[in-house]
Amino acid sequence: MNEYVSSSSSRNAQSSSLLRLPPEIQRQIYQMVLGGRHLRMLFRPFEQHLPGPIRKHFKSSKDNPGGLYCLVERINGPLKLDGGLKMDDLLRRSPMLPPQPSRSSHHLAVPMTCRYLYQMTALMIYSHNVFSFDTTGVMKRWVWSLKPVQREAVRFLVPCERGSPPKAIRPVLRNLNRVIVQAPERREWYRRWVKDQDKIVRRITINDCFD
């Protein structure tokens, strides 16, 4: 079996123009495919716990269960969150990805294509995108759902500005490059989340994701 997989991988590498490119160029291509997006994390509870107005969007079923989901937006201009977007507006603007999208459902499923792509790209989703959260509880659920290596890859974070920042997750997000915070009185709370205090910013652009 291993010999078959190895021979298949060798044939694919020889026949693919993309795989014949130098690894560094391949990485740049995959970074552009997988990065530069705003991933707004949501938690879908069981249907019986949902408010009536959004129940139709968040209906849980055997094939579509509760759990962490994300809304995906391309960062076309400076990303400045106002916290005032309604759920219906978000759902009209963005595709909503389930926790485990199928291979054909979205470009963010590229790492699932094969072992080689997984090894090269699996952490790019965490290192080259901006993550935001509607509540502090969702942020905590998301952080603790990640593997340690995934947490260390996270570079851009938009924490929920309602309530106190969760102290327990600060030590595990050790490589944050930017924390986007709007309210001046909240900025001081997140000073300890990044090594450089200048990384507490009010907005971010797509170019920042590829620094």
Order of alpha helices (4+ residues) and beta strands (2+ residues): alpha-alpha-beta-alpha-beta-alpha-beta-alpha-alpha-beta-alpha-alpha-beta-beta-alpha-beta
